[in-house]
Every structure is written in structure tokens, then in C-alpha cells.
Amino acid sequence: MSFEIRGLDRLKAKMDKLPKIYESGIKKGQEDVLDKAEGYAVQELQNTIKWSTGELTRSLMTEVKLDSSGKIVGRLYSNDPVAIYREFGTGRNGESSPKKVPNNVTLTYRQTPWFIPADQVDIDLSKIYGMPKIKIKDKYFYRTNGQPARQFLTPAVEKASQEANEIIKKRVQEELHGGLS
């Protein structure tokens, strides 16, 4: 008895493509998840910021890469220091406010009030944030114990994470359909 298998070369060629197709689908899916998370973060900022130039929103960045162990990792971040102050708060007010802190991160907060020269800000911090304005030797200052945490990145990433499996699955299926045709 003898038999012949037809198309084995084509099947093998398609099988050889699978790892790259999966990697591409996962990367594209991760990019989609990060875009969604960024959208949620922007929405949170727009709904909660009382006064803004849009600088913080424009500072948001995403990145998808292969880490040293071969895992595809994505991140949403900002290099603007205001982002970390807003996310985790400042001073005693930030320390005492509720927030989610990533594992292996230790936050330290200033325990004494500080003063912001009124002539160095172009908005009324009393009106916007309720900071008292005081006069010291003919100069006006805003006195603060810091700002509470007003997280926007952590909730955005958590919300997008709930949708991640379906988003990535869809992208992998699209890549498989296009890559194996």
C-alpha cells in the first residue's frame, strides 16, 4: 500500500508563518488596548480637570515591545511630572487620599506645608483648588498641604484590561485570516 500527501509543502509553509502571525496579532492587539486605555485616561482628565492647557493630555505616550523574557509588554505613561503628582497626590493631602499603588512602589510625601508665590501662577489657586492666599512681607502666597490623588492612568489601564482579551483575540484572528490566506 502506498499513498501520496498533496499540499504538504504549502501546509508546512503556513505552519512556519504561525509564530510571526501570532506575534504580530498580539502586538497589534496590545496597541489597540493601549489606545483604548489612553482614551479612557484622556476622558477622565477632561471630566475632572478644572483648569487645563491640555499639556498633561498631550504628554500621554504608549509603547509596545518585546521584553527580555520574550513577552510582549505594553505601557501607557507620561514623562510630565504633573502626571505622577496627579496620580498619587502630593503632601499630607496626597498621602491621606485613597489610591491604588503598584506593587514594589513606595511613595514618600512631604509632611510640612509649602508656599507658592501668587505672582508666579497665572490662575487663582484659591478659586480653583481652595488654597488660602496669605500675605507675607508685602508678597502674596498660596499655602498648601498638597493635593489629593486624582488617579487617571490606573483606572484607565484597569478598564482597558477588562477588554484586552477580546481585543487581542480579534487582532490575532484577523492576522491569522490575512496571513494564512
C-alpha contacts under 8 A as a table, 3 or more apart, distances in Angstrom:
res1	aa1	res2	aa2	distance
5	I	8	L	6.32
7	G	10	R	5.21
7	G	11	L	6.25
8	L	11	L	5.02
8	L	12	K	6.06
9	D	12	K	5.10
9	D	13	A	6.14
10	R	13	A	5.05
10	R	14	K	6.22
11	L	14	K	5.12
11	L	15	M	6.13
12	K	15	M	4.98
12	K	16	D	6.14
13	A	16	D	5.14
13	A	17	K	6.52
14	K	17	K	5.16
14	K	18	L	6.65
14	K	180	L	6.10
15	M	18	L	5.32
16	D	19	P	7.08
17	K	20	K	5.75
17	K	21	I	6.20
17	K	179	G	7.71
17	K	180	L	7.82
18	L	21	I	5.01
18	L	22	Y	6.06
18	L	176	L	7.75
19	P	22	Y	5.24
19	P	23	E	6.15
20	K	23	E	5.03
20	K	24	S	6.03
21	I	24	S	5.14
21	I	25	G	6.13
21	I	172	V	7.50
21	I	175	E	5.94
21	I	176	L	6.26
21	I	179	G	6.49
22	Y	25	G	5.08
22	Y	26	I	6.07
22	Y	172	V	5.95
22	Y	175	E	7.29
22	Y	176	L	7.39
23	E	26	I	5.18
23	E	27	K	6.10
24	S	27	K	5.16
24	S	28	K	6.09
24	S	172	V	7.59
24	S	175	E	7.20
25	G	28	K	5.18
25	G	29	G	5.92
25	G	168	I	6.99
25	G	171	R	5.02
25	G	172	V	4.07
25	G	173	Q	7.54
25	G	174	E	7.45
25	G	175	E	5.51
25	G	176	L	7.95
26	I	29	G	4.96
26	I	30	Q	5.97
26	I	72	I	7.50
26	I	168	I	5.77
26	I	169	K	7.90
26	I	171	R	6.88
26	I	172	V	6.10
27	K	30	Q	5.04
27	K	31	E	6.20
27	K	64	V	6.75
27	K	65	K	7.83
27	K	72	I	6.74
28	K	31	E	5.01
28	K	32	D	6.26
28	K	168	I	7.55
28	K	171	R	6.53
29	G	32	D	4.98
29	G	33	V	6.23
29	G	164	A	7.79
29	G	167	I	5.81
29	G	168	I	4.10
29	G	169	K	7.52
29	G	170	K	7.63
29	G	171	R	5.28
29	G	172	V	7.34
30	Q	33	V	4.99
30	Q	34	L	6.18
30	Q	64	V	6.97
30	Q	73	V	7.82
30	Q	74	G	6.31
30	Q	164	A	7.55
30	Q	168	I	6.44
31	E	34	L	5.08
31	E	35	D	6.13
31	E	62	T	7.89
31	E	63	E	7.72
31	E	64	V	6.57
31	E	74	G	7.32
32	D	35	D	5.03
32	D	36	K	6.24
32	D	167	I	7.11
32	D	168	I	7.92
33	V	36	K	5.05
33	V	37	A	6.19
33	V	160	A	6.03
33	V	161	S	7.31
33	V	163	E	7.56
33	V	164	A	5.79
33	V	167	I	6.80
33	V	168	I	7.77
34	L	37	A	4.88
34	L	38	E	5.99
34	L	62	T	6.49
34	L	74	G	7.07
34	L	75	R	7.02
34	L	76	L	6.43
34	L	157	V	7.81
34	L	160	A	7.44
35	D	38	E	5.07
35	D	39	G	6.16
35	D	62	T	7.72
36	K	39	G	5.04
36	K	40	Y	6.31
36	K	160	A	6.03
37	A	40	Y	5.05
37	A	41	A	6.18
37	A	76	L	7.53
37	A	153	L	7.92
37	A	156	A	4.98
37	A	157	V	5.19
37	A	159	K	7.17
37	A	160	A	5.08
38	E	41	A	5.01
38	E	42	V	6.13
38	E	60	L	7.24
38	E	62	T	7.94
38	E	76	L	6.93
38	E	156	A	7.03
39	G	42	V	5.16
39	G	43	Q	6.11
39	G	156	A	7.96
40	Y	43	Q	5.05
40	Y	44	E	6.19
40	Y	156	A	5.04
40	Y	159	K	7.85
40	Y	160	A	7.84
41	A	44	E	5.11
41	A	45	L	6.23
41	A	152	F	5.27
41	A	153	L	5.57
41	A	155	P	7.72
41	A	156	A	5.13
42	V	45	L	5.06
42	V	46	Q	6.08
42	V	57	T	5.97
43	Q	46	Q	5.13
43	Q	47	N	6.11
44	E	47	N	5.14
44	E	48	T	6.13
44	E	152	F	5.88
45	L	48	T	5.28
45	L	49	I	5.62
45	L	57	T	7.29
45	L	152	F	6.63
46	Q	49	I	5.87
49	I	52	S	6.47
50	K	128	I	6.84
51	W	128	I	7.45
52	S	55	E	7.43
53	T	56	L	7.90
54	G	57	T	5.32
54	G	58	R	6.24
55	E	58	R	5.13
55	E	59	S	6.19
56	L	59	S	5.08
56	L	60	L	7.00
56	L	78	S	7.95
56	L	80	D	6.81
56	L	82	V	7.14
56	L	83	A	6.75
57	T	60	L	5.82
59	S	78	S	5.45
59	S	79	N	6.78
59	S	80	D	6.31
60	L	76	L	7.01
60	L	77	Y	5.71
60	L	78	S	4.76
60	L	79	N	7.83
61	M	76	L	5.77
61	M	77	Y	5.38
61	M	78	S	5.94
62	T	74	G	7.21
62	T	75	R	5.59
62	T	76	L	4.54
62	T	77	Y	6.35
63	E	74	G	5.49
63	E	75	R	5.41
63	E	76	L	6.77
64	V	72	I	6.92
64	V	73	V	5.62
64	V	74	G	4.21
64	V	75	R	6.62
65	K	72	I	5.65
65	K	73	V	5.49
65	K	74	G	6.48
66	L	69	S	7.87
66	L	70	G	5.60
66	L	71	K	5.47
66	L	72	I	4.52
66	L	73	V	6.08
67	D	70	G	5.34
67	D	71	K	5.42
67	D	72	I	6.33
67	D	73	V	6.52
68	S	71	K	7.43
76	L	153	L	7.71
76	L	157	V	7.82
77	Y	153	L	7.85
78	S	81	P	7.86
78	S	83	A	6.45
79	N	83	A	7.64
80	D	83	A	5.67
80	D	84	I	7.70
81	P	84	I	5.58
81	P	85	Y	6.55
82	V	85	Y	5.04
82	V	86	R	6.00
83	A	86	R	5.18
83	A	87	E	5.95
84	I	87	E	4.94
84	I	88	F	6.00
84	I	89	G	7.56
85	Y	88	F	5.57
85	Y	89	G	4.92
85	Y	90	T	5.88
85	Y	147	Q	8.00
85	Y	149	A	7.41
86	R	89	G	5.26
86	R	90	T	7.86
86	R	147	Q	7.70
86	R	148	P	7.65
86	R	149	A	5.65
86	R	150	R	5.33
86	R	151	Q	6.40
87	E	149	A	5.38
87	E	150	R	5.35
87	E	151	Q	4.17
87	E	152	F	6.38
87	E	153	L	7.04
87	E	154	T	7.86
88	F	94	G	6.32
88	F	95	E	7.91
88	F	99	K	6.77
88	F	101	V	7.85
88	F	148	P	7.38
88	F	149	A	4.44
88	F	150	R	6.88
88	F	151	Q	6.71
89	G	93	N	7.01
89	G	94	G	3.78
89	G	95	E	6.84
89	G	97	S	7.60
89	G	146	G	7.09
89	G	147	Q	5.21
89	G	148	P	4.57
89	G	149	A	3.73
89	G	150	R	6.79
90	T	93	N	6.39
90	T	94	G	4.39
90	T	95	E	6.86
90	T	109	Y	6.25
90	T	110	R	7.26
90	T	145	N	7.76
90	T	146	G	4.64
90	T	147	Q	5.13
90	T	148	P	6.52
90	T	149	A	7.35
91	G	94	G	5.36
91	G	95	E	6.32
91	G	109	Y	4.94
91	G	110	R	4.58
91	G	111	Q	5.87
91	G	112	T	7.39
91	G	113	P	7.53
91	G	145	N	5.47
91	G	146	G	4.33
91	G	147	Q	6.78
92	R	95	E	5.01
92	R	96	S	6.16
92	R	109	Y	6.46
92	R	110	R	6.53
92	R	111	Q	5.55
92	R	112	T	7.68
92	R	145	N	5.78
92	R	146	G	6.24
93	N	96	S	5.40
93	N	97	S	6.17
93	N	145	N	6.01
93	N	146	G	5.31
93	N	147	Q	5.37
93	N	148	P	4.95
93	N	149	A	7.98
94	G	97	S	5.27
94	G	109	Y	7.36
94	G	146	G	6.31
94	G	147	Q	5.41
94	G	148	P	4.06
94	G	149	A	5.25
95	E	108	T	7.99
95	E	109	Y	6.15
95	E	148	P	7.45
96	S	148	P	7.55
97	S	148	P	5.41
97	S	149	A	5.94
98	P	149	A	6.99
99	K	149	A	6.40
99	K	150	R	7.96
99	K	151	Q	7.08
100	K	154	T	7.38
101	V	105	V	6.75
102	P	105	V	5.73
110	R	113	P	7.88
111	Q	145	N	7.79
112	T	145	N	6.89
113	P	143	R	6.76
113	P	144	T	5.47
113	P	145	N	4.61
113	P	146	G	7.44
114	W	143	R	5.87
114	W	144	T	5.62
114	W	145	N	6.71
115	F	141	F	5.84
115	F	142	Y	5.48
115	F	143	R	4.66
115	F	144	T	6.37
116	I	120	Q	7.63
116	I	141	F	5.30
116	I	142	Y	5.04
116	I	143	R	6.56
116	I	144	T	7.94
117	P	120	Q	5.54
117	P	121	V	7.36
117	P	139	K	7.72
117	P	140	Y	6.27
117	P	141	F	4.45
117	P	142	Y	6.46
118	A	121	V	5.77
118	A	133	K	7.88
118	A	140	Y	5.46
118	A	141	F	4.86
118	A	142	Y	6.20
119	D	122	D	7.44
119	D	140	Y	7.47
121	V	124	D	7.71
123	I	128	I	7.81
124	D	127	K	5.40
124	D	128	I	6.26
125	L	128	I	4.98
125	L	129	Y	5.34
125	L	130	G	6.43
125	L	131	M	5.74
125	L	142	Y	7.04
126	S	129	Y	5.60
126	S	130	G	4.23
126	S	131	M	4.42
126	S	132	P	5.67
126	S	133	K	6.52
126	S	142	Y	7.48
127	K	130	G	5.63
127	K	131	M	7.68
131	M	142	Y	5.89
131	M	143	R	6.02
131	M	144	T	6.00
132	P	142	Y	5.63
132	P	143	R	5.72
132	P	144	T	7.57
133	K	140	Y	6.59
133	K	141	F	5.54
133	K	142	Y	4.47
133	K	143	R	6.46
134	I	140	Y	5.56
134	I	141	F	5.36
134	I	142	Y	6.25
134	I	143	R	7.19
135	K	138	D	6.12
135	K	139	K	5.46
135	K	140	Y	4.43
135	K	141	F	6.27
136	I	139	K	5.32
136	I	140	Y	6.27
136	I	141	F	7.38
144	T	147	Q	7.97
151	Q	154	T	6.18
151	Q	155	P	6.86
152	F	155	P	5.77
152	F	156	A	6.17
153	L	156	A	5.10
153	L	157	V	6.12
154	T	157	V	5.31
154	T	158	E	6.18
155	P	158	E	5.02
155	P	159	K	6.04
156	A	159	K	5.19
156	A	160	A	6.18
157	V	160	A	5.17
157	V	161	S	5.93
158	E	161	S	5.04
158	E	162	Q	6.60
159	K	162	Q	5.46
159	K	163	E	7.19
160	A	163	E	5.30
160	A	164	A	6.15
161	S	164	A	4.84
161	S	165	N	7.74
162	Q	165	N	7.41
163	E	166	E	5.83
163	E	167	I	6.30
164	A	167	I	5.09
164	A	168	I	5.97
165	N	168	I	5.34
165	N	169	K	5.93
166	E	169	K	5.04
166	E	170	K	6.09
167	I	170	K	5.27
167	I	171	R	6.42
168	I	171	R	5.09
168	I	172	V	6.14
169	K	172	V	5.18
169	K	173	Q	6.18
170	K	173	Q	5.15
170	K	174	E	6.22
171	R	174	E	5.03
171	R	175	E	6.19
172	V	175	E	5.08
172	V	176	L	6.08
173	Q	176	L	5.03
173	Q	177	H	6.10
174	E	177	H	5.15
174	E	178	G	6.13
175	E	178	G	5.12
175	E	179	G	5.55
176	L	179	G	5.11
176	L	180	L	5.74
177	H	180	L	5.75
177	H	181	S	6.13
178	G	181	S	5.64
